[in-house]
Amino acid sequence: MSTPLLGGVEAGGTKVVCAIGTGPDDIRHRATIPTTTPVRTLAEVIEFFSEHARRGQAVTALGVASFGPLDLDPASPQYGHITSTTKPGWAGTDIAGLLGRRLAVPVALDTDVNGAAYGEARWGAARGLHNAVYLTVGTGIGGGAVVAGRPLRGLIHTEMGHLHVQRHPDDSYRGGCPFHGDCVEGLASGPALAARLGRPAQDAGPDTSAVVAMQAFYLAQLITAITYLLSPQRIVLGGGVAQLPGLLDAVRAETVTRLGNALDAAAFTDDVDRYLTAPGLDDMSGVLGALGMAADLADSTRTAATPP
């Protein structure tokens, strides 16, 4: 009997990635859709899966790893909705409910970073580990955690990018976060770098070394805090800004300095190249994590339907 097809959606602030398959070695179809209005964007997502269903390749479950904030409490009347996002027009969007109703499939929903963390833990750089964190540094900064093999949730989902950090002594930028100003997202995200440079962060040019040093100063504070709070076995650093030349090595060095000898830090610092690493799934971490969520949902649905 053939393995049932699964659907994955990684919904980001600038693009949505859709995939149909069963895992990283079996992606049958993939599409990238610009994130515009909720109506237009989700209509294109629905059409992608509907078109393949008409061709006999319907998915049995859908995983959605989305930007947020999200209401992830199944008991809440707003479960599945995007809540107080700064993305214009998206606040209040019932992303899980709409996709589930229109595609007639069960939907598993989590944050984009929890999805990426789960993808890396299931198939990527943190494969085989029980506890890991995925950080993305791009248009925003966020972090997702896998604890005891499952994505971490609490009263709400984690918001690691809003941690307040010590300011760099040479940084006069006031911070770009609309909620907190100079949290780590407000100081080290792509828009924050562009505001300082007057051009995209990827075009840092002769300012690259200074940009990298300041980024490392901020990101190492976030990583040190995560290390103290969660003690993950691995931290994966992804996102477009994380690909700046030399940034990963600079963050590793700054993290080692900040951890010093505290709390037997040798467990983290003696092999920092393995402790703090690039994604193993490249830019597919999120959508593959969504496929993994769909697989778990399909398994639980089949188990519940099987007579005792």
Backbone as CSV, one residue per row, in Angstrom:
resi,resn,N_x,N_y,N_z,CA_x,CA_y,CA_z,C_x,C_y,C_z
1,MET,0.847,-1.191,0.000,0.000,0.000,0.000,0.882,1.239,0.000
2,SER,0.570,2.210,-0.852,1.385,3.413,-0.964,1.216,4.296,0.259
3,THR,2.264,5.066,0.568,2.222,5.982,1.698,1.317,7.159,1.369
4,PRO,0.386,7.523,2.263,-0.512,8.643,1.978,0.277,9.934,1.791
5,LEU,-0.179,10.753,0.861,0.467,12.038,0.631,0.086,13.032,1.719
6,LEU,1.029,13.905,2.028,0.850,14.919,3.061,1.077,16.293,2.455
7,GLY,0.494,17.299,3.094,0.698,18.664,2.647,1.393,19.479,3.716
8,GLY,2.270,20.372,3.284,2.952,21.275,4.197,2.869,22.696,3.691
9,VAL,2.651,23.634,4.614,2.605,25.056,4.282,3.482,25.797,5.270
10,GLU,4.457,26.530,4.752,5.226,27.458,5.581,4.796,28.866,5.182
11,ALA,4.071,29.528,6.070,3.535,30.858,5.788,4.429,31.906,6.431
12,GLY,5.150,32.641,5.605,6.032,33.687,6.096,5.513,35.064,5.754
13,GLY,6.185,36.060,6.262,5.739,37.429,6.047,5.891,37.918,4.625
14,THR,6.794,37.314,3.845,6.992,37.744,2.468,6.612,36.680,1.453
15,LYS,6.622,35.401,1.859,6.271,34.330,0.929,5.684,33.156,1.684
16,VAL,4.919,32.348,0.935,4.358,31.109,1.458,4.891,29.969,0.605
17,VAL,5.437,28.944,1.259,5.942,27.767,0.557,4.986,26.612,0.806
18,CYS,4.531,25.992,-0.271,3.639,24.839,-0.195,4.355,23.614,-0.750
19,ALA,4.104,22.470,-0.145,4.728,21.238,-0.623,3.788,20.068,-0.439
20,ILE,3.904,19.107,-1.327,3.177,17.844,-1.250,4.207,16.724,-1.315
21,GLY,4.125,15.780,-0.382,5.063,14.667,-0.366,4.956,13.905,0.924
22,THR,6.030,13.232,1.284,6.058,12.469,2.532,7.278,12.795,3.387
23,GLY,8.241,13.544,2.852,9.441,13.871,3.606,10.474,14.498,2.695
24,PRO,11.677,14.766,3.214,12.687,15.489,2.439,13.145,14.775,1.174
25,ASP,13.038,13.453,1.150,13.454,12.706,-0.036,12.290,12.409,-0.973
26,ASP,11.128,12.948,-0.647,9.938,12.669,-1.454,9.032,13.900,-1.486
27,ILE,9.495,14.940,-2.161,8.678,16.127,-2.396,8.166,16.035,-3.826
28,ARG,6.883,15.785,-3.972,6.310,15.599,-5.308,6.076,16.937,-6.011
29,HIS,5.596,17.906,-5.235,5.270,19.204,-5.814,5.597,20.297,-4.784
30,ARG,6.025,21.432,-5.301,6.374,22.560,-4.428,6.051,23.855,-5.159
31,ALA,5.580,24.847,-4.418,5.267,26.151,-5.008,5.568,27.248,-3.990
32,THR,5.974,28.385,-4.503,6.197,29.561,-3.668,5.216,30.649,-4.090
33,ILE,4.506,31.187,-3.108,3.440,32.158,-3.353,3.770,33.434,-2.586
34,PRO,3.702,34.609,-3.205,3.947,35.850,-2.457,2.883,36.056,-1.373
35,THR,3.311,36.540,-0.212,2.372,36.872,0.849,1.839,38.278,0.591
36,THR,0.580,38.356,0.162,-0.055,39.651,-0.100,-1.206,39.815,0.895
37,THR,-2.425,39.843,0.423,-3.575,39.900,1.336,-3.960,38.484,1.743
38,PRO,-4.646,38.333,2.879,-5.082,36.991,3.277,-5.972,36.328,2.232
39,VAL,-6.904,37.077,1.666,-7.830,36.487,0.696,-7.076,35.962,-0.518
40,ARG,-6.221,36.782,-1.084,-5.507,36.375,-2.293,-4.499,35.272,-1.998
41,THR,-3.730,35.419,-0.944,-2.680,34.447,-0.641,-3.262,33.079,-0.339
42,LEU,-4.271,33.025,0.533,-4.831,31.728,0.904,-5.605,31.105,-0.249
43,ALA,-6.180,31.935,-1.116,-6.834,31.386,-2.317,-5.819,30.666,-3.198
44,GLU,-4.616,31.223,-3.326,-3.580,30.570,-4.125,-3.079,29.297,-3.465
45,VAL,-2.992,29.292,-2.132,-2.607,28.077,-1.417,-3.649,26.986,-1.652
46,ILE,-4.916,27.350,-1.513,-5.998,26.382,-1.711,-5.983,25.842,-3.136
47,GLU,-5.748,26.701,-4.111,-5.725,26.266,-5.501,-4.561,25.312,-5.766
48,PHE,-3.416,25.550,-5.139,-2.275,24.644,-5.314,-2.652,23.230,-4.912
49,PHE,-3.218,23.066,-3.710,-3.569,21.719,-3.248,-4.777,21.166,-4.000
50,SER,-5.722,22.025,-4.345,-6.914,21.571,-5.064,-6.557,21.077,-6.458
51,GLU,-5.656,21.781,-7.129,-5.249,21.377,-8.466,-4.645,19.983,-8.457
52,HIS,-3.777,19.713,-7.478,-3.153,18.393,-7.421,-4.141,17.329,-6.958
53,ALA,-5.127,17.719,-6.149,-6.166,16.763,-5.766,-6.971,16.341,-6.986
54,ARG,-7.240,17.297,-7.879,-7.975,16.967,-9.106,-7.187,16.015,-9.991
55,ARG,-5.880,15.994,-9.825,-5.026,15.090,-10.593,-4.779,13.775,-9.871
56,GLY,-5.527,13.541,-8.799,-5.399,12.286,-8.074,-4.322,12.283,-7.021
57,GLN,-3.850,13.479,-6.604,-2.792,13.568,-5.595,-3.249,14.415,-4.413
58,ALA,-4.384,14.021,-3.869,-4.929,14.726,-2.704,-4.128,14.370,-1.455
59,VAL,-3.974,15.343,-0.568,-3.273,15.096,0.695,-4.271,14.618,1.738
60,THR,-3.779,13.819,2.682,-4.649,13.285,3.732,-4.619,14.134,4.999
61,ALA,-3.607,14.966,5.148,-3.495,15.861,6.293,-2.589,17.021,5.890
62,LEU,-2.784,18.141,6.552,-2.027,19.356,6.222,-1.369,19.905,7.475
63,GLY,-0.083,20.208,7.372,0.618,20.910,8.446,0.878,22.332,8.020
64,VAL,0.634,23.279,8.916,0.829,24.697,8.630,1.754,25.285,9.680
65,ALA,2.895,25.789,9.228,3.844,26.495,10.101,3.802,27.962,9.691
66,SER,3.204,28.794,10.522,2.859,30.152,10.103,3.502,31.216,10.979
67,PHE,3.710,32.382,10.354,4.065,33.560,11.148,2.906,33.859,12.094
68,GLY,3.160,34.617,13.104,2.138,34.880,14.114,2.169,36.326,14.553
69,PRO,1.706,36.508,15.791,1.330,35.517,16.792,0.092,34.710,16.388
70,LEU,-0.008,33.509,16.971,-1.101,32.593,16.679,-1.821,32.216,17.969
71,ASP,-3.121,31.927,17.855,-3.861,31.329,18.963,-3.787,29.824,18.773
72,LEU,-3.044,29.144,19.639,-2.823,27.705,19.520,-3.539,26.911,20.607
73,ASP,-4.448,27.556,21.331,-5.199,26.882,22.392,-6.444,26.244,21.792
74,PRO,-6.514,24.905,21.710,-7.676,24.260,21.094,-9.000,24.606,21.773
75,ALA,-8.958,25.038,23.036,-10.188,25.389,23.743,-10.635,26.818,23.465
76,SER,-9.808,27.587,22.785,-10.137,28.991,22.519,-11.058,29.115,21.313
77,PRO,-12.025,30.041,21.359,-12.869,30.268,20.177,-12.087,30.852,19.010
78,GLN,-10.904,31.372,19.272,-10.065,31.936,18.220,-8.934,31.001,17.825
79,TYR,-9.069,29.725,18.198,-8.019,28.764,17.843,-7.799,28.767,16.327
80,GLY,-6.520,28.747,15.945,-6.180,28.702,14.530,-6.087,30.051,13.869
81,HIS,-6.344,31.122,14.616,-6.304,32.468,14.062,-4.934,33.108,14.276
82,ILE,-4.524,33.940,13.338,-3.422,34.874,13.552,-3.964,36.003,14.410
83,THR,-3.223,36.414,15.417,-3.750,37.403,16.364,-3.145,38.788,16.101
84,SER,-2.318,39.291,17.009,-1.875,40.694,16.951,-0.640,40.888,16.089
85,THR,-0.680,40.411,14.863,0.463,40.543,13.976,0.621,41.971,13.474
86,THR,1.854,42.316,13.136,2.107,43.615,12.510,1.977,43.539,10.993
87,LYS,1.712,42.346,10.464,1.525,42.186,9.013,0.179,42.792,8.634
88,PRO,0.163,43.864,7.846,-1.094,44.565,7.551,-2.156,43.637,6.956
89,GLY,-3.346,43.689,7.541,-4.482,42.951,7.031,-4.623,41.529,7.525
90,TRP,-3.616,40.999,8.210,-3.639,39.583,8.585,-4.153,39.326,9.996
91,ALA,-4.238,40.319,10.839,-4.734,40.107,12.202,-6.159,39.567,12.141
92,GLY,-6.412,38.500,12.882,-7.741,37.895,12.916,-7.996,36.865,11.845
93,THR,-7.014,36.577,10.997,-7.210,35.602,9.925,-7.269,34.185,10.490
94,ASP,-8.327,33.455,10.128,-8.500,32.073,10.587,-7.780,31.149,9.611
95,ILE,-6.486,31.108,9.697,-5.694,30.399,8.700,-5.924,28.893,8.752
96,ALA,-5.939,28.303,9.934,-6.125,26.854,10.038,-7.546,26.455,9.667
97,GLY,-8.517,27.208,10.166,-9.909,26.865,9.897,-10.259,26.970,8.433
98,LEU,-9.812,28.041,7.789,-10.131,28.243,6.377,-9.529,27.143,5.515
99,LEU,-8.243,26.845,5.716,-7.600,25.814,4.910,-8.228,24.447,5.160
100,GLY,-8.544,24.148,6.409,-9.158,22.866,6.723,-10.520,22.701,6.074
101,ARG,-11.335,23.771,6.116,-12.674,23.684,5.533,-12.619,23.580,4.014
102,ARG,-11.806,24.394,3.388,-11.776,24.424,1.934,-11.127,23.182,1.331
103,LEU,-10.164,22.603,2.032,-9.475,21.423,1.508,-10.026,20.127,2.083
104,ALA,-10.910,20.238,3.078,-11.557,19.071,3.696,-10.532,18.080,4.245
105,VAL,-9.533,18.600,4.963,-8.521,17.754,5.586,-8.264,18.251,7.005
106,PRO,-7.796,17.376,7.895,-7.386,17.850,9.220,-6.121,18.696,9.105
107,VAL,-6.004,19.705,9.963,-4.885,20.652,9.897,-4.165,20.700,11.235
108,ALA,-2.855,20.569,11.202,-1.996,20.796,12.369,-1.345,22.161,12.206
109,LEU,-1.433,22.999,13.212,-0.929,24.373,13.138,0.101,24.636,14.218
110,ASP,1.171,25.325,13.842,2.144,25.806,14.816,2.852,27.013,14.212
111,THR,3.735,27.614,14.971,4.470,28.771,14.475,5.483,28.344,13.419
112,ASP,5.889,29.303,12.607,6.886,28.996,11.577,8.192,28.503,12.192
113,VAL,8.590,29.091,13.317,9.855,28.676,13.923,9.739,27.341,14.652
114,ASN,8.594,27.047,15.258,8.405,25.718,15.824,8.399,24.673,14.718
115,GLY,7.791,25.019,13.584,7.814,24.111,12.457,9.227,23.849,11.978
116,ALA,10.021,24.906,11.856,11.408,24.747,11.418,12.215,23.947,12.433
117,ALA,11.986,24.206,13.721,12.681,23.436,14.760,12.325,21.958,14.657
118,TYR,11.057,21.681,14.404,10.632,20.283,14.304,11.205,19.623,13.049
119,GLY,11.242,20.370,11.946,11.842,19.834,10.735,13.307,19.495,10.934
120,GLU,14.053,20.394,11.574,15.480,20.143,11.804,15.690,18.991,12.790
121,ALA,14.794,18.843,13.771,14.917,17.753,14.734,14.539,16.408,14.114
122,ARG,13.619,16.441,13.179,13.158,15.196,12.568,14.078,14.718,11.452
123,TRP,14.595,15.682,10.651,15.338,15.283,9.460,16.654,16.034,9.256
124,GLY,16.917,17.092,10.019,18.016,17.979,9.688,19.162,17.991,10.675
125,ALA,19.634,19.196,11.006,20.853,19.367,11.794,20.718,18.897,13.236
126,ALA,19.488,18.753,13.730,19.270,18.285,15.105,18.652,16.895,15.134
127,ARG,18.773,16.171,14.036,18.178,14.838,13.954,18.736,13.922,15.045
128,GLY,17.839,13.188,15.693,18.242,12.258,16.733,18.361,12.878,18.113
129,LEU,18.178,14.216,18.221,18.271,14.881,19.513,16.874,15.127,20.082
130,HIS,16.782,15.106,21.401,15.479,15.281,22.043,15.130,16.755,22.279
131,ASN,16.164,17.588,22.409,15.937,18.993,22.741,16.784,19.872,21.831
132,ALA,16.141,20.758,21.097,16.853,21.627,20.162,16.063,22.916,19.962
133,VAL,16.765,23.933,19.496,16.158,25.237,19.228,16.523,25.670,17.821
134,TYR,15.555,26.253,17.123,15.800,26.856,15.820,15.564,28.348,15.943
135,LEU,16.557,29.146,15.544,16.432,30.604,15.522,16.466,31.082,14.082
136,THR,15.578,31.987,13.738,15.627,32.597,12.419,15.910,34.084,12.572
137,VAL,16.812,34.587,11.736,17.159,36.004,11.722,16.932,36.491,10.295
138,GLY,15.879,37.223,10.115,15.528,37.720,8.791,14.707,38.982,8.927
139,THR,13.545,39.017,8.284,12.644,40.160,8.429,12.286,40.370,9.883
140,GLY,12.160,39.296,10.612,12.000,39.326,12.064,12.995,38.380,12.688
141,ILE,12.945,38.260,14.000,13.758,37.278,14.718,12.813,36.461,15.579
142,GLY,12.905,35.154,15.450,12.054,34.281,16.246,12.770,32.991,16.549
143,GLY,12.242,32.281,17.514,12.836,31.011,17.898,11.777,29.996,18.249
144,GLY,12.007,28.774,17.826,11.144,27.657,18.190,11.969,26.589,18.867
145,ALA,11.330,25.841,19.756,12.043,24.821,20.519,11.334,23.484,20.406
146,VAL,12.132,22.429,20.354,11.642,21.069,20.482,12.166,20.541,21.811
147,VAL,11.266,20.138,22.691,11.621,19.633,24.016,11.010,18.239,24.158
148,ALA,11.841,17.277,24.526,11.413,15.881,24.611,10.781,15.419,23.300
149,GLY,11.325,15.917,22.182,10.892,15.480,20.872,9.651,16.158,20.329
150,ARG,9.056,17.104,21.073,7.827,17.752,20.639,7.999,19.269,20.661
151,PRO,7.373,19.989,19.724,7.432,21.458,19.747,6.906,22.011,21.070
152,LEU,7.617,22.996,21.591,7.295,23.562,22.893,6.208,24.625,22.789
153,ARG,5.197,24.488,23.619,4.173,25.512,23.786,3.946,25.714,25.271
154,GLY,3.393,26.862,25.616,3.044,27.127,26.994,1.713,27.853,27.045
155,LEU,1.658,28.932,27.817,0.448,29.738,27.854,0.140,30.266,26.459
156,ILE,1.189,30.712,25.761,1.151,30.960,24.319,2.410,30.308,23.749
157,HIS,2.738,30.589,22.518,3.980,30.057,21.969,5.142,30.967,22.356
158,THR,6.361,30.484,22.170,7.537,31.269,22.534,7.672,32.493,21.629
159,GLU,8.260,33.538,22.162,8.554,34.767,21.411,9.986,35.183,21.740
160,MET,10.940,34.349,21.345,12.340,34.561,21.726,12.915,35.844,21.155
161,GLY,12.416,36.281,20.016,12.965,37.473,19.384,12.667,38.768,20.117
162,HIS,11.776,38.719,21.102,11.439,39.938,21.836,12.179,40.051,23.165
163,LEU,13.190,39.223,23.352,14.029,39.348,24.542,14.741,40.700,24.536
164,HIS,14.761,41.351,25.672,15.504,42.608,25.782,16.977,42.306,26.058
165,VAL,17.845,43.011,25.365,19.277,42.761,25.449,20.023,44.057,25.747
166,GLN,21.273,43.888,26.190,22.150,45.035,26.410,22.501,45.666,25.067
167,ARG,22.438,46.977,24.993,22.732,47.670,23.739,24.233,47.720,23.485
168,HIS,24.596,47.622,22.219,25.982,47.774,21.825,26.401,49.226,22.077
169,PRO,27.594,49.459,22.632,27.999,50.830,22.977,28.087,51.771,21.779
170,ASP,28.248,51.239,20.572,28.359,52.101,19.387,27.057,52.185,18.592
171,ASP,25.975,51.667,19.163,24.708,51.607,18.422,23.791,52.752,18.847
172,SER,23.531,53.671,17.927,22.635,54.789,18.213,21.228,54.573,17.664
173,TYR,21.016,53.450,16.979,19.690,53.172,16.412,18.698,52.912,17.532
174,ARG,17.541,53.533,17.455,16.585,53.459,18.557,15.876,52.117,18.645
175,GLY,15.884,51.338,17.566,15.207,50.040,17.562,13.927,50.091,16.757
176,GLY,13.662,49.017,16.020,12.542,49.036,15.101,11.352,48.187,15.476
177,CYS,11.352,47.548,16.640,10.208,46.734,17.028,9.032,47.632,17.401
178,PRO,7.850,47.434,16.797,6.713,48.296,17.119,6.178,48.091,18.529
179,PHE,6.541,46.971,19.153,6.067,46.691,20.508,7.059,47.133,21.574
180,HIS,8.360,46.887,21.325,9.359,47.096,22.369,10.506,48.021,21.972
181,GLY,10.568,48.426,20.728,11.684,49.269,20.307,12.962,48.478,20.192
182,ASP,13.726,48.410,21.289,15.065,47.832,21.211,15.188,46.444,21.833
183,CYS,14.210,45.572,21.570,14.423,44.153,21.849,15.379,43.607,20.789
184,VAL,15.740,42.323,20.879,16.719,41.802,19.928,16.181,41.859,18.495
185,GLU,14.882,41.652,18.289,14.335,41.787,16.944,14.426,43.229,16.462
186,GLY,14.161,44.163,17.343,14.212,45.568,16.966,15.610,46.056,16.651
187,LEU,16.630,45.350,17.143,18.010,45.781,16.955,18.798,44.957,15.946
188,ALA,18.388,43.714,15.692,19.231,42.831,14.889,18.509,42.163,13.721
189,SER,17.272,42.513,13.461,16.565,41.950,12.312,17.044,42.604,11.019
190,GLY,16.609,42.055,9.897,16.961,42.637,8.609,16.559,44.091,8.469
191,PRO,15.310,44.462,8.806,14.924,45.873,8.725,15.757,46.789,9.619
192,ALA,16.185,46.292,10.794,17.028,47.106,11.673,18.380,47.376,11.015
193,LEU,18.948,46.355,10.394,20.226,46.552,9.709,20.064,47.494,8.519
194,ALA,18.972,47.329,7.777,18.740,48.195,6.622,18.553,49.644,7.043
195,ALA,17.906,49.856,8.195,17.699,51.222,8.681,19.027,51.884,9.037
196,ARG,19.949,51.117,9.590,21.260,51.681,9.914,22.079,51.952,8.642
197,LEU,22.023,50.995,7.712,22.878,51.068,6.525,22.312,51.948,5.422
198,GLY,20.991,52.073,5.399,20.352,52.774,4.298,20.220,51.912,3.055
199,ARG,20.400,50.588,3.212,20.278,49.632,2.106,20.102,48.248,2.725
200,PRO,19.693,47.242,1.931,19.477,45.906,2.493,20.720,45.352,3.180
201,ALA,20.475,44.573,4.224,21.590,44.023,5.004,22.507,43.170,4.158
202,GLN,21.954,42.469,3.163,22.779,41.610,2.317,23.737,42.417,1.449
203,ASP,23.517,43.737,1.355,24.398,44.609,0.582,25.298,45.430,1.497
204,ALA,25.736,44.834,2.590,26.523,45.567,3.577,27.837,46.077,3.014
205,GLY,28.412,45.366,2.022,29.626,45.830,1.354,30.775,46.079,2.318
206,PRO,31.392,47.266,2.243,32.541,47.558,3.101,32.189,47.616,4.582
207,ASP,30.895,47.691,4.899,30.469,47.735,6.300,30.234,46.344,6.882
208,THR,30.522,45.295,6.118,30.180,43.938,6.544,30.797,43.578,7.887
209,SER,32.071,43.887,8.088,32.729,43.491,9.342,32.093,44.164,10.542
210,ALA,31.735,45.439,10.420,31.091,46.150,11.523,29.688,45.598,11.774
211,VAL,28.968,45.309,10.687,27.622,44.742,10.819,27.686,43.383,11.509
212,VAL,28.631,42.549,11.088,28.777,41.225,11.672,29.104,41.317,13.158
213,ALA,29.992,42.229,13.530,30.370,42.372,14.942,29.181,42.786,15.796
214,MET,28.380,43.734,15.297,27.223,44.172,16.065,26.158,43.085,16.130
215,GLN,25.953,42.385,15.017,24.997,41.287,15.022,25.399,40.211,16.020
216,ALA,26.671,39.857,16.020,27.154,38.840,16.947,26.951,39.268,18.391
217,PHE,27.160,40.549,18.664,26.964,41.084,20.017,25.539,40.842,20.487
218,TYR,24.560,41.102,19.612,23.155,40.954,19.992,22.716,39.490,19.984
219,LEU,23.048,38.761,18.936,22.564,37.391,18.817,23.175,36.475,19.870
220,ALA,24.424,36.724,20.240,25.045,35.891,21.277,24.351,36.077,22.624
221,GLN,23.826,37.269,22.876,23.059,37.462,24.115,21.789,36.613,24.109
222,LEU,21.116,36.581,22.968,19.919,35.749,22.847,20.273,34.276,23.004
223,ILE,21.322,33.833,22.351,21.705,32.424,22.403,22.163,32.022,23.804
224,THR,22.872,32.919,24.483,23.284,32.635,25.853,22.082,32.487,26.773
225,ALA,21.093,33.369,26.613,19.878,33.274,27.429,19.138,31.961,27.165
226,ILE,19.027,31.577,25.895,18.365,30.315,25.554,19.129,29.141,26.156
227,THR,20.450,29.204,26.112,21.273,28.139,26.678,21.014,27.992,28.166
228,TYR,20.975,29.111,28.882,20.716,29.054,30.318,19.304,28.570,30.627
229,LEU,18.328,28.989,29.829,16.930,28.694,30.139,16.501,27.288,29.719
230,LEU,16.937,26.840,28.537,16.454,25.579,27.990,17.517,24.490,27.903
231,SER,18.785,24.856,27.940,19.888,23.907,27.823,19.676,22.933,26.669
232,PRO,19.442,23.457,25.459,19.205,22.559,24.324,20.476,21.814,23.942
233,GLN,20.296,20.701,23.281,21.445,19.942,22.793,22.043,20.571,21.543
234,ARG,21.264,21.363,20.834,21.758,22.046,19.644,20.899,23.276,19.371
235,ILE,21.534,24.325,18.844,20.834,25.509,18.376,21.161,25.682,16.901
236,VAL,20.126,25.782,16.089,20.266,25.949,14.645,19.940,27.403,14.306
237,LEU,20.853,28.047,13.591,20.695,29.467,13.265,20.405,29.605,11.771
238,GLY,19.180,30.035,11.435,18.768,30.163,10.050,18.253,31.554,9.737
239,GLY,17.694,31.704,8.539,17.182,32.992,8.092,18.158,33.697,7.170
240,GLY,17.629,34.644,6.391,18.451,35.319,5.392,19.606,36.105,5.961
241,VAL,19.387,36.827,7.070,20.463,37.628,7.661,21.558,36.734,8.223
242,ALA,21.197,35.545,8.684,22.186,34.616,9.256,23.198,34.164,8.225
243,GLN,22.921,34.392,6.948,23.847,33.981,5.893,24.898,35.042,5.572
244,LEU,24.907,36.153,6.301,25.965,37.144,6.108,27.334,36.478,6.275
245,PRO,28.271,36.720,5.389,29.592,36.077,5.482,30.250,36.330,6.832
246,GLY,30.653,35.255,7.492,31.362,35.361,8.760,30.479,35.473,9.981
247,LEU,29.155,35.613,9.795,28.294,35.861,10.954,28.221,34.651,11.885
248,LEU,28.027,33.462,11.351,27.889,32.295,12.212,29.129,32.099,13.080
249,ASP,30.310,32.217,12.500,31.533,32.061,13.288,31.667,33.157,14.337
250,ALA,31.265,34.378,13.979,31.349,35.485,14.937,30.384,35.270,16.103
251,VAL,29.197,34.768,15.823,28.234,34.492,16.889,28.740,33.368,17.783
252,ARG,29.335,32.354,17.181,29.910,31.279,17.991,30.960,31.822,18.955
253,ALA,31.885,32.646,18.452,32.961,33.176,19.288,32.408,34.050,20.409
254,GLU,31.446,34.905,20.067,30.864,35.788,21.086,30.087,34.986,22.123
255,THR,29.427,33.918,21.695,28.684,33.079,22.645,29.632,32.384,23.611
256,VAL,30.755,31.860,23.101,31.745,31.218,23.966,32.252,32.211,25.002
257,THR,32.535,33.447,24.574,33.014,34.474,25.503,31.967,34.772,26.576
258,ARG,30.731,34.896,26.175,29.674,35.239,27.128,29.396,34.107,28.110
259,LEU,29.439,32.873,27.649,29.197,31.760,28.559,30.341,31.584,29.549
260,GLY,31.565,31.887,29.116,32.704,31.765,30.015,32.787,30.381,30.613
261,ASN,32.915,30.326,31.923,32.977,29.051,32.623,31.727,28.798,33.447
262,ALA,30.672,29.544,33.168,29.465,29.424,33.979,28.751,28.107,33.721
263,LEU,28.235,27.506,34.779,27.363,26.340,34.684,27.946,25.227,33.815
264,ASP,29.216,24.910,34.060,29.862,23.856,33.255,29.680,24.113,31.769
265,ALA,29.978,25.329,31.349,29.726,25.736,29.961,30.536,24.941,28.954
266,ALA,31.532,24.199,29.420,32.332,23.405,28.479,31.467,22.455,27.663
267,ALA,30.339,22.022,28.234,29.433,21.141,27.498,28.927,21.809,26.224
268,PHE,28.870,23.146,26.222,28.421,23.888,25.058,29.597,24.439,24.254
269,THR,30.615,24.945,24.956,31.659,25.715,24.284,32.774,24.876,23.691
270,ASP,33.045,23.686,24.236,34.147,22.885,23.724,33.881,22.353,22.315
271,ASP,32.626,22.296,21.948,32.271,21.832,20.612,31.220,22.785,20.033
272,VAL,31.536,24.078,20.073,30.547,25.088,19.714,30.139,25.003,18.253
273,ASP,31.042,24.470,17.394,30.674,24.348,15.979,29.538,23.358,15.770
274,ARG,29.409,22.393,16.662,28.294,21.449,16.597,27.109,21.950,17.405
275,TYR,27.374,22.667,18.482,26.290,23.170,19.330,25.488,24.251,18.615
276,LEU,26.161,25.151,17.928,25.520,26.241,17.200,25.838,26.069,15.724
277,THR,24.842,25.734,14.937,25.109,25.302,13.570,24.097,25.865,12.583
278,ALA,24.430,25.768,11.317,23.518,26.176,10.248,22.459,25.095,10.040
279,PRO,21.348,25.423,9.396,20.314,24.412,9.140,20.825,23.271,8.282
280,GLY,20.322,22.088,8.548,20.653,20.948,7.719,19.714,20.799,6.539
281,LEU,18.599,21.529,6.569,17.588,21.426,5.514,17.550,22.684,4.647
282,ASP,18.573,23.510,4.766,18.663,24.753,3.984,17.405,25.597,4.208
283,ASP,16.737,25.993,3.120,15.557,26.843,3.261,14.264,26.038,3.322
284,MET,14.380,24.718,3.533,13.202,23.852,3.591,12.821,23.458,5.011
285,SER,13.498,24.004,6.010,13.237,23.590,7.393,11.773,23.744,7.765
286,GLY,11.187,24.901,7.446,9.827,25.187,7.864,8.791,24.323,7.181
287,VAL,8.869,24.214,5.857,7.846,23.450,5.147,7.998,21.955,5.413
288,LEU,9.230,21.482,5.623,9.412,20.079,5.985,8.924,19.818,7.403
289,GLY,9.119,20.780,8.296,8.544,20.645,9.632,7.029,20.561,9.569
290,ALA,6.422,21.354,8.668,4.968,21.288,8.484,4.548,19.915,7.970
291,LEU,5.334,19.332,7.065,5.040,17.970,6.607,5.134,16.970,7.757
292,GLY,6.118,17.166,8.624,6.237,16.290,9.791,5.039,16.423,10.722
293,MET,4.557,17.645,10.913,3.356,17.864,11.714,2.156,17.164,11.095
294,ALA,2.040,17.245,9.751,0.948,16.573,9.056,1.040,15.062,9.228
295,ALA,2.259,14.525,9.176,2.444,13.085,9.356,1.987,12.637,10.738
296,ASP,2.347,13.411,11.756,1.925,13.071,13.119,0.404,13.125,13.251
297,LEU,-0.198,14.143,12.635,-1.655,14.270,12.701,-2.333,13.107,11.982
298,ALA,-1.811,12.737,10.816,-2.386,11.612,10.078,-2.271,10.319,10.875
299,ASP,-1.120,10.125,11.534,-0.933,8.925,12.350,-1.924,8.876,13.507
300,SER,-2.095,10.030,14.183,-3.023,10.052,15.325,-4.467,9.873,14.871
301,THR,-4.796,10.399,13.688,-6.157,10.236,13.171,-6.430,8.781,12.839
302,ARG,-5.449,8.105,12.222,-5.624,6.687,11.905,-5.735,5.839,13.162
303,THR,-4.908,6.179,14.167,-4.952,5.419,15.430,-6.300,5.567,16.110
304,ALA,-6.830,6.798,16.104,-8.123,7.043,16.753,-9.255,6.318,16.022
305,ALA,-9.081,6.136,14.699,-10.135,5.501,13.910,-10.051,3.973,13.924
306,THR,-8.944,3.432,14.433,-8.764,1.979,14.433,-9.529,1.368,15.608
307,PRO,-10.396,0.394,15.352,-11.146,-0.231,16.455,-10.204,-0.912,17.435
308,PRO,-10.514,-0.875,18.733,-9.661,-1.541,19.724,-9.678,-3.056,19.549
